[in-house]
Amino acid sequence: MVVLREMQQDEYPAYCQYFIDDYSREIAANYGHSTELAIELAKKDLLRCFPDGLQGSEHSLICIDAEVDEQLKHVGYLWHSINAADKSAYISDFFLFNEYRGLGYGTLAISALEKQLQEVSVNQIKLRVAYQNERALKLYQEVGFVITGFNMSKNIGI
């Protein structure tokens, strides 16, 4: 069993720390930026989407809780936003703590999100996967996502 719940204010700092650390590593790996620049870019992206923390944002930060050893435990995060105009949602971040990966919680969390989104007339979920994240790509394809394009870049500067 998986439960998706809105993140509480006291959980937000831990999410920010995780996100900046994780996303900055992805930025550095994908675009060749220095660690310092990648951290700055990750912080800016988070601040752009959550300028007042959890208050008043059109983005939703969700905690994923799952039944583990007969107890409900926090197993990950899910960040998404809804575009009402085209009835779609965009997953900006989906993360399960290492010890809970490969146990089916990712599949259950996506299924629970789909049900929540269908209740508000959303009929499509979009996301981006880093090319080297084979585990995530496999999960998304297993639950029915299809590849719709490729992000590409070329360094031409000094």
Rosetta silent file (secondary structure, phi, psi, omega in degrees, C-alpha in Angstrom):
SEQUENCE: MVVLREMQQDEYPAYCQYFIDDYSREIAANYGHSTELAIELAKKDLLRCFPDGLQGSEHSLICIDAEVDEQLKHVGYLWHSINAADKSAYISDFFLFNEYRGLGYGTLAISALEKQLQEVSVNQIKLRVAYQNERALKLYQEVGFVITGFNMSKNIGI
SCORE:     score description
SCORE:     0.000 S_00000001
   1 L     0.000  137.619  177.430    0.000    0.000    0.000 S_00000001
   2 E  -127.143  139.355  177.348    1.189    3.508   -0.886 S_00000001
   3 E  -122.073  129.540  173.637   -0.228    6.818    0.329 S_00000001
   4 E  -101.090  127.341 -179.511    0.497   10.142   -1.362 S_00000001
   5 E  -137.394  150.654  178.654    0.185   13.111    0.980 S_00000001
   6 E   -61.564  139.070  178.308    0.975   16.799    0.776 S_00000001
   7 L   -66.084  140.193  176.578    4.372   17.640    2.210 S_00000001
   8 L   -89.515  154.434 -176.760    4.301   19.360    5.594 S_00000001
   9 H   -55.461  -38.872 -178.308    6.265   22.561    6.226 S_00000001
  10 H   -72.208  -12.383  177.657    8.662   20.834    8.620 S_00000001
  11 H   -91.628  -16.552 -174.615    9.532   18.277    5.893 S_00000001
  12 H   -62.055  -43.758  179.497   10.356   20.926    3.274 S_00000001
  13 H   -58.862  -39.391  178.870   13.967   21.706    4.372 S_00000001
  14 H   -65.765  -38.966  176.909   14.960   18.032    4.099 S_00000001
  15 H   -62.574  -46.150 -179.571   13.413   17.876    0.637 S_00000001
  16 H   -57.502  -44.564  179.875   15.305   21.010   -0.438 S_00000001
  17 H   -61.380  -48.364  178.360   18.603   19.525    0.752 S_00000001
  18 H   -58.712  -50.178 -173.693   17.959   16.245   -1.069 S_00000001
  19 H   -61.696  -47.330 -178.408   16.784   18.010   -4.264 S_00000001
  20 H   -62.293  -42.640  178.798   19.670   20.467   -4.500 S_00000001
  21 H   -63.994  -49.885 -176.130   22.202   17.690   -3.904 S_00000001
  22 H   -68.739  -48.747 -175.645   20.599   15.233   -6.344 S_00000001
  23 H   -69.412  -35.896  178.755   19.654   17.681   -9.095 S_00000001
  24 H   -64.888  -36.659  175.944   22.993   19.508   -9.001 S_00000001
  25 H   -63.529  -40.301  178.300   24.794   16.192   -9.598 S_00000001
  26 H   -65.232  -43.790  178.658   22.519   15.565  -12.588 S_00000001
  27 H   -60.263  -46.484 -179.424   23.135   19.084  -13.949 S_00000001
  28 H   -62.558  -43.579 -178.868   26.900   18.689  -13.577 S_00000001
  29 H   -68.157  -42.469 -174.881   26.882   15.249  -15.239 S_00000001
  30 H   -78.373  -32.149 -172.595   24.554   16.195  -18.101 S_00000001
  31 H  -117.887   -0.481  176.596   25.888   19.641  -18.944 S_00000001
  32 L    72.269   18.111  179.255   29.484   19.562  -17.737 S_00000001
  33 L   -76.356  157.428  174.136   29.009   22.436  -15.290 S_00000001
  34 L   -65.636  160.478  177.853   31.158   22.823  -12.209 S_00000001
  35 H   -58.998  -43.018 -178.211   29.701   21.577   -8.935 S_00000001
  36 H   -61.781  -46.216  179.451   29.347   25.153   -7.687 S_00000001
  37 H   -66.272  -40.689  179.713   27.432   26.310  -10.768 S_00000001
  38 H   -61.937  -41.240  177.252   25.266   23.177  -10.742 S_00000001
  39 H   -63.351  -44.120  178.883   24.318   23.786   -7.095 S_00000001
  40 H   -60.617  -42.961 -179.945   23.467   27.411   -7.879 S_00000001
  41 H   -66.641  -39.731  178.370   21.276   26.349  -10.836 S_00000001
  42 H   -64.362  -42.393  178.165   19.470   23.701   -8.757 S_00000001
  43 H   -62.702  -42.652  179.833   18.756   26.251   -6.007 S_00000001
  44 H   -62.538  -40.901 -179.773   17.446   28.757   -8.577 S_00000001
  45 H   -64.179  -42.822  178.669   15.115   26.156  -10.098 S_00000001
  46 H   -64.163  -44.423  179.849   13.708   25.260   -6.694 S_00000001
  47 H   -66.034  -36.116  178.325   13.265   28.917   -5.755 S_00000001
  48 H   -61.754  -40.233 -177.065   11.607   29.686   -9.107 S_00000001
  49 H   -86.583  -25.842 -178.547    8.960   27.024   -8.498 S_00000001
  50 L  -131.587   63.346 -176.112    8.617   27.520   -4.735 S_00000001
  51 L   -62.002  -27.770  179.026    9.385   31.218   -4.101 S_00000001
  52 L  -115.324   33.381 -176.078    7.454   31.125   -0.803 S_00000001
  53 L    68.916 -136.905 -178.302    8.259   27.568    0.159 S_00000001
  54 L   -79.657   -9.180 -175.531    5.194   25.363    0.149 S_00000001
  55 L   -82.201  130.596  169.073    2.814   28.330    0.327 S_00000001
  56 L    66.633   20.059  179.725    0.936   29.490   -2.754 S_00000001
  57 L   -92.829  148.952  174.311    2.780   27.500   -5.409 S_00000001
  58 L   -82.639   -2.217  176.745    1.097   25.956   -8.424 S_00000001
  59 E   -96.247  149.319  178.915    3.474   23.032   -7.936 S_00000001
  60 E  -115.523  127.149  172.886    2.695   20.178   -5.538 S_00000001
  61 E  -104.714  124.113 -173.911    5.278   18.504   -3.339 S_00000001
  62 E  -121.202  140.451  170.796    4.089   15.134   -2.153 S_00000001
  63 E   -95.120  137.698  176.617    5.535   12.681    0.329 S_00000001
  64 E   -99.913  117.992  175.997    5.246    9.028   -0.598 S_00000001
  65 E  -111.520  143.843 -179.363    4.432    6.852    2.389 S_00000001
  66 E  -138.935  153.304  175.809    4.263    3.059    2.146 S_00000001
  67 E   -77.132  114.944 -179.559    3.383    0.175    4.366 S_00000001
  68 E  -128.259  121.627 -178.569    6.710   -1.346    5.387 S_00000001
  69 L    50.459   45.700  177.425    6.796   -4.083    8.026 S_00000001
  70 L    65.000   18.299  175.965    3.189   -3.253    8.949 S_00000001
  71 E  -129.274  147.093  175.410    4.042    0.432    9.539 S_00000001
  72 E   -82.655  118.560 -178.009    3.500    3.460    7.318 S_00000001
  73 E  -123.733  149.184  176.165    6.959    4.870    6.505 S_00000001
  74 E   -73.979  118.718 -175.203    8.132    7.811    4.427 S_00000001
  75 E  -116.799   -8.884 -179.654    9.762    6.235    1.339 S_00000001
  76 E   175.297 -169.595 -176.722   10.144    9.097   -1.130 S_00000001
  77 E  -132.878  153.956  174.071    9.034   12.314   -2.820 S_00000001
  78 E  -144.005  126.159  179.884    6.997   13.326   -5.829 S_00000001
  79 E  -118.922  123.632  177.706    6.861   16.865   -7.275 S_00000001
  80 E  -144.666  165.822  174.617    4.335   17.647   -9.970 S_00000001
  81 E  -138.783  155.515 -178.297    2.300   20.465  -11.458 S_00000001
  82 E  -111.607  134.720  172.331   -0.948   20.503  -13.407 S_00000001
  83 E  -106.246   99.597 -175.498   -1.553   22.327  -16.672 S_00000001
  84 H   -64.725  -31.173 -176.768   -5.322   22.740  -16.702 S_00000001
  85 H   -60.704  -40.516  179.269   -5.348   24.093  -20.272 S_00000001
  86 H  -111.761   14.448  176.067   -4.223   20.796  -21.795 S_00000001
  87 L    54.316   44.640  179.751   -5.381   18.557  -18.926 S_00000001
  88 E  -126.545  163.028  173.237   -1.870   17.303  -18.258 S_00000001
  89 E  -124.886  150.917  178.048    0.455   16.980  -15.312 S_00000001
  90 E  -122.935  123.899  176.180    4.226   17.248  -15.346 S_00000001
  91 E   -87.581  115.907  178.206    6.389   15.283  -12.922 S_00000001
  92 E   -88.697  -29.701 -178.680    9.409   17.416  -12.051 S_00000001
  93 E  -155.142  135.363  176.793   10.880   15.019   -9.510 S_00000001
  94 E  -141.342  117.408 -172.040   10.155   11.457   -8.431 S_00000001
  95 E  -141.084  131.111  170.812   12.462    9.924   -5.860 S_00000001
  96 E  -114.498  136.399  175.915   12.466    6.822   -3.677 S_00000001
  97 L   -59.016  145.083 -173.280   15.047    6.423   -0.927 S_00000001
  98 H   -48.509  -43.474 -174.546   17.600    3.758   -1.884 S_00000001
  99 H   -68.973  -10.573 -179.325   16.427    1.184    0.652 S_00000001
 100 H  -110.435    6.662  178.830   12.903    1.240   -0.835 S_00000001
 101 L   -80.667  148.225  177.273   13.838    0.869   -4.512 S_00000001
 102 L    77.573   11.922 -177.923   13.005   -2.304   -6.388 S_00000001
 103 L  -111.247    6.213  178.157   10.179   -3.210   -4.006 S_00000001
 104 L    93.865   -3.994 -177.742    7.244   -2.029   -6.139 S_00000001
 105 H   -68.511  -31.984  177.543    6.684    1.285   -4.360 S_00000001
 106 H   -63.483  -46.467  178.191    7.511    3.291   -7.491 S_00000001
 107 H   -61.252  -44.411  179.861    4.852    1.479   -9.501 S_00000001
 108 H   -65.491  -37.277  179.727    2.317    1.898   -6.695 S_00000001
 109 H   -67.052  -42.365  177.858    3.127    5.603   -6.332 S_00000001
 110 H   -63.398  -41.785  178.510    2.638    6.259  -10.060 S_00000001
 111 H   -62.071  -43.439  178.658   -0.647    4.355   -9.952 S_00000001
 112 H   -64.496  -39.255  177.591   -1.836    6.380   -6.939 S_00000001
 113 H   -64.157  -43.741  178.580   -0.860    9.614   -8.697 S_00000001
 114 H   -56.043  -44.776  179.901   -2.764    8.577  -11.819 S_00000001
 115 H   -62.304  -44.488  178.223   -5.905    8.011   -9.747 S_00000001
 116 H   -61.252  -42.330 -177.195   -5.575   11.415   -8.053 S_00000001
 117 H   -70.642  -37.114  177.174   -5.039   13.165  -11.363 S_00000001
 118 H   -61.723  -33.735  179.371   -7.957   11.414  -13.066 S_00000001
 119 H   -65.137  -21.582  178.243  -10.213   12.728  -10.286 S_00000001
 120 L  -111.751   26.010  173.509   -9.355   16.295  -11.380 S_00000001
 121 L    66.232   24.882  172.937   -9.776   15.518  -15.125 S_00000001
 122 L   -85.293  131.840 -177.468   -6.082   15.230  -15.967 S_00000001
 123 L  -121.431    9.275  176.898   -5.620   12.729  -18.785 S_00000001
 124 E  -151.120  140.781  174.548   -1.870   12.831  -19.481 S_00000001
 125 E  -117.580  132.447  178.376    1.319   12.767  -17.414 S_00000001
 126 E  -118.358  156.430  176.463    4.575   14.119  -18.826 S_00000001
 127 E  -165.212  171.896  175.714    8.114   13.934  -17.472 S_00000001
 128 L  -125.890  139.516  178.341   11.781   14.018  -18.401 S_00000001
 129 L  -122.821  131.610  175.035   14.298   11.295  -17.587 S_00000001
 130 L   -62.431  139.691 -173.712   18.060   11.778  -17.591 S_00000001
 131 L   -57.857  -31.515 -177.341   19.603    9.550  -20.261 S_00000001
 132 L   -86.954   -2.851 -178.037   21.800    7.681  -17.776 S_00000001
 133 L   -88.795   71.479 -175.633   18.921    6.934  -15.378 S_00000001
 134 H   -63.935  -34.499 -179.756   18.164    3.490  -16.771 S_00000001
 135 H   -63.444  -45.607  178.994   16.312    2.353  -13.659 S_00000001
 136 H   -65.966  -43.601  178.999   13.818    5.229  -13.875 S_00000001
 137 H   -57.411  -44.045  179.055   13.403    4.803  -17.622 S_00000001
 138 H   -61.496  -45.772  178.912   12.618    1.111  -17.102 S_00000001
 139 H   -59.517  -49.530 -177.353   10.032    1.902  -14.405 S_00000001
 140 H   -61.688  -40.638  178.481    8.307    4.542  -16.514 S_00000001
 141 H   -67.261  -37.104  179.067    8.136    2.263  -19.533 S_00000001
 142 H   -63.606  -31.105 -179.879    6.796   -0.596  -17.394 S_00000001
 143 L   -95.258    9.520  170.297    3.911    1.583  -16.192 S_00000001
 144 L   106.994    2.039  176.164    3.037    2.726  -19.723 S_00000001
 145 L   -73.163  148.186  175.964    5.051    5.876  -20.473 S_00000001
 146 L  -122.312  151.190  178.601    6.418    6.178  -24.003 S_00000001
 147 L   -74.729  128.567 -178.025    9.415    8.139  -25.246 S_00000001
 148 L  -115.088   -2.229 -179.662    8.234   11.266  -27.052 S_00000001
 149 L   173.753 -175.841  178.901   11.544   12.992  -27.788 S_00000001
 150 L  -135.279  138.442  169.433   15.141   13.551  -26.761 S_00000001
 151 L   -88.634  136.536 -179.208   16.847   16.455  -24.997 S_00000001
 152 L  -136.984  154.785  174.762   20.174   17.235  -26.598 S_00000001
 153 L  -149.585  159.799  176.851   23.001   19.717  -26.041 S_00000001
 154 L  -143.829  124.310  176.755   26.362   20.556  -27.524 S_00000001
 155 L   -79.575  126.320  179.532   29.101   22.518  -25.806 S_00000001
 156 L  -125.530   -3.692 -176.393   30.597   25.078  -28.180 S_00000001
 157 L   -81.907 -173.124 -177.147   32.086   27.558  -25.729 S_00000001
 158 L   -68.213    0.000    0.000   35.518   28.024  -24.360 S_00000001
